[in-house]
Amino acid sequence: MATVQFIQTTPEELKSEITAGVKAQLEEFLKHYTPKQPNEYLTRQEVAQMFNVDLSTVHNWCKSKKLNPLGLGSRVYFLRSEIEASLKPLNV
């Protein structure tokens, strides 16, 4: 096992050097780190309530490819981000 000796270094100096090194590594990490937001899935009923429309309207939007439904078993879900992206600005 190797032995490390610190000659002419006070404990405070060692502590400050370690702290500075850790701080530099954390700053470098935070430059490249972007937290990922979890996907939010909505049911057909939630989409209908969101736009104050009937379930048949949500079904028609799926058939006309305005919405992209996702399925898990017999359940149908929609990504909130895709629904918000499908909204188009009106030129009024």
C-alpha positions in Angstrom: 0.0 0.0 0.0 1.4 3.4 -1.0 1.9 6.1 1.5 1.1 9.8 0.7 2.9 12.5 2.7 2.1 16.1 2.6 5.1 18.1 3.4 4.8 21.8 4.4 1.0 21.7 3.8 -1.4 22.7 6.6 -4.7 20.9 7.0 -6.5 24.1 6.0 -4.5 24.4 2.7 -5.2 20.7 1.9 -8.9 21.3 2.6 -9.1 24.4 0.4 -7.3 22.6 -2.5 -9.7 19.6 -2.3 -12.7 22.0 -2.1 -11.4 24.0 -5.1 -10.9 20.7 -7.1 -14.4 19.4 -6.3 -16.0 22.8 -7.1 -14.2 22.9 -10.5 -15.5 19.4 -11.3 -19.0 20.3 -10.3 -19.0 23.4 -12.4 -17.8 21.5 -15.5 -20.5 18.9 -14.9 -23.2 21.5 -14.6 -22.2 23.1 -17.9 -23.1 19.9 -19.8 -25.9 18.6 -17.6 -29.5 19.3 -18.7 -32.2 17.6 -16.5 -34.7 15.5 -18.5 -38.3 16.2 -17.8 -40.4 13.1 -17.5 -43.0 12.6 -20.2 -46.5 13.3 -19.2 -49.1 11.0 -20.7 -52.8 12.0 -21.0 -55.8 9.8 -21.5 -58.5 10.4 -24.1 -60.8 11.8 -21.4 -58.1 14.2 -20.2 -57.5 15.5 -23.7 -61.2 16.0 -24.2 -61.4 17.9 -21.0 -58.3 20.0 -21.9 -60.0 21.2 -25.1 -63.5 21.1 -23.8 -64.6 18.7 -26.6 -66.3 15.4 -26.8 -64.5 12.0 -27.0 -65.7 11.5 -30.5 -63.8 14.7 -31.5 -60.6 13.3 -30.0 -61.3 10.1 -32.0 -61.7 12.1 -35.2 -58.5 14.0 -34.5 -56.7 10.7 -34.2 -58.2 9.4 -37.5 -57.2 12.6 -39.3 -53.6 12.4 -37.9 -54.0 15.6 -36.0 -53.1 13.7 -32.8 -50.7 10.8 -32.4 -52.2 8.2 -30.0 -50.0 5.8 -28.1 -51.3 2.5 -26.8 -50.6 0.2 -24.0 -52.8 -2.9 -24.1 -56.4 -1.6 -24.7 -55.6 1.9 -23.2 -54.9 5.0 -25.3 -52.5 7.8 -24.3 -51.2 11.0 -25.7 -48.0 12.8 -24.9 -48.7 16.3 -23.6 -45.8 17.7 -25.4 -47.1 16.3 -28.8 -50.5 17.7 -28.1 -49.1 21.1 -27.4 -46.9 20.9 -30.5 -49.9 20.1 -32.7 -51.5 23.4 -31.9 -51.1 25.9 -34.7 -51.2 29.7 -34.5 -54.2 31.4 -36.2 -53.6 34.3 -38.5 -56.4 36.5 -37.4 
